[in-house]
């Protein structure tokens, strides 16, 4: 939980921790945690990694573009517990 700022953005990234899994439109916000797209759409809504926020690829691309346009300094990422 917490409030974060984007630390790094990668249009195309592959996980070093999870067997080279694709992480399109990654917005890294805390160590290895990121908001990113996934090709495994059927598993959206369930746990699949160490804590990343996974989105439908088109939603991830839209968010990525919005953050690029607004700038990291003007973007807050708020994660709250269940």
C-alpha positions in Angstrom: 0.0 0.0 0.0 1.1 3.5 -0.6 1.4 6.5 -2.9 4.1 6.3 -5.6 5.5 8.1 -8.6 6.5 6.3 -11.8 10.3 5.6 -11.6 10.8 4.1 -15.1 8.7 3.4 -18.1 9.4 0.8 -20.8 7.2 0.3 -23.8 8.5 -3.3 -24.2 9.9 -5.2 -21.3 10.4 -8.8 -20.4 10.4 -10.1 -16.8 13.8 -11.2 -15.4 12.0 -12.8 -12.5 9.2 -14.7 -14.3 10.8 -16.6 -17.2 11.0 -13.7 -19.7 7.2 -13.1 -19.5 6.3 -10.1 -21.7 5.3 -6.9 -19.8 4.1 -4.5 -22.4 3.8 -0.8 -21.5 5.4 -1.2 -18.1 5.3 1.7 -15.6 7.6 0.7 -12.7 6.8 2.4 -9.5 8.5 0.6 -6.6 11.5 -1.6 -7.0 10.4 -4.4 -9.4 6.7 -3.6 -9.1 5.0 -2.2 -12.2 1.7 -1.6 -13.8 1.8 -3.4 -17.2 -0.2 -5.2 -19.8 -0.4 -8.9 -20.1 -1.1 -11.3 -22.9 -2.7 -13.8 -20.5 -6.0 -12.0 -20.5 -7.9 -15.1 -19.0 -5.9 -14.7 -15.8 -6.7 -11.0 -15.2 -8.2 -10.4 -11.8 -6.2 -13.2 -10.1 -2.7 -13.4 -8.7 0.1 -14.2 -11.2 3.2 -12.6 -10.0 4.9 -11.0 -7.0 2.6 -8.0 -6.9 2.5 -6.2 -10.3 -0.8 -4.7 -11.4 -1.7 -6.4 -14.7 -4.0 -4.8 -17.3 -5.5 -5.7 -20.6 -2.9 -4.7 -23.2 -5.1 -1.9 -24.7 -5.7 -0.4 -21.3 -2.0 -0.6 -20.5 -1.2 1.2 -23.7 -3.7 3.9 -22.9 -2.4 4.4 -19.4 1.2 4.5 -20.6 0.3 7.2 -23.1 -1.5 9.3 -20.5 1.4 9.1 -18.1 3.9 10.0 -20.8 1.7 13.0 -21.7 1.2 14.2 -18.1 4.8 13.4 -17.0 5.9 11.2 -14.1 6.2 14.1 -11.7 2.5 14.8 -12.3 1.4 11.2 -11.8 0.4 9.6 -8.6 0.1 5.8 -8.3 -2.0 4.9 -5.3 -2.1 1.3 -4.2 -4.4 0.4 -1.3 -4.9 -2.9 0.5 -8.1 -5.0 0.1 
